[in-house]
Structures are given as C-alpha cells and as structure tokens.
Amino acid sequence: SKEETLRILQRRMELLARRAQTIAEIEADLVRIEAEVDLALENATLGPQATCVTGSVKLATTMLESDLFGASQRDVDALDASYRSAAAEQ
C-alpha cells in the first residue's frame, strides 16, 4: 500500500512538472501570436506597400512528448487511429 501511494505521488509530481512546462509553452505561443498579429496590423496600415505576412500558427504544445497517458498511451493511440479512419470514410 505504501509503495502504491508513493508511485501515485510520484506520477502526480511528473504530471505537475509537465503541466508547468505546458503552461510555459502556451504563454510563449501567445506572446508570439500577439507579435504576429501586431505585425499584420502594422503591415495593413501601410497599404499597398505592405509586405505579405504569411504565417502559420504552430503551437509548441503540439510538440509535447507523447507519453501523456502513460501505460495507456497505446490504447489511446489505437482509439485515435480508429476515429481518424472512421472520419475519413465519411
């Protein structure tokens, strides 16, 4: 019982650390997106002389490690794959 409690607490600590990392990445994404919007607005005010602003919002959160679900990750991936194939058939 004590070992299981320790394992649970350790997993919670891992998740808290990952959560802090995710929040930091989201904040960095927001700063970058705000800068892109500011640049687009500034370019829009320049009129025809404005350079084209092309951008894709690639969030750092999509690059997080894939072990979010621990031992159940393989099952989650299988479900995702089946949902994707079902959606593609429609």
N, C-alpha and C positions, 0 to 999 in steps of 0.2 A: 504494500500500500504506500509506504514512504517513497519507494523507488518510482512508482507511478505518479505520485504527486510531484516529485522532483522533475520527472520527464515532462509533465504538463506545464509546470512553471517555466522550464527551460524553453519549451515551444512558445509559450506566451511571450517570453523575452525576445525570442527570434522574431516573432510577428510584430512586436512593438518597434524593434530596430528597423525592420523592413518598412513599417508604416512611416517612421520618421524619414527614412530615405525617400519614400514615395512622395511625401508631402514636400520635401525639399525640391524634388524634381518637378513637381507640379508648379511650385512657386517660380522656379526658373523658366518653365514653359510660359507661364503667364507674363512674366517680365518680357520675354522675347516676343510674344504675341502682341503685347501692348506696343512694343517698339516697332513692329511691322505695321500695325495699324497707324501709328503716328507717321511713319514714313509714307504710307499710302495716302494719308490725308495731306501731307506736305506736297507730295507729287501731284495730287489732284488740284491743289491751289495754283500750281504752276501752269496749268492749262495745256496747250498743245506741245509745249517744250518739255513736258514731264516725261521722264523715262518710264518705261513699262515696269511695273512692280509685279513680278511673278513670285509667288511663294506657296509653299505647301506647309501646312502646319503639321509637323511631325513631332508628336509628343514623346518626350523621353519615357513616359510611363509605359509606352508600348514596348520599350526595350528592357523592361524589368525581367528579372530571372523568371523562368517558367515554373519554378517549384513552389508556387503559391499554395497548392493544395496538398503538399506533402506526399504521403504514400498513396493518396487517392488521385494523384495527377494523371496517371494513365487512364483511369476511368473517366475523368473529366475530359481529357483529350479525345477519347473514343466517342463520348456524347457529342462534343463539339463537331467532330467529323461527321457523325450521322445527321446532325441538324443541318450542317452545311450541304451535304449531299441531298437531303430532302428539300431544302430551299432551292437548290439548283434545278431539281426536277420540276418544280412548279413553274 
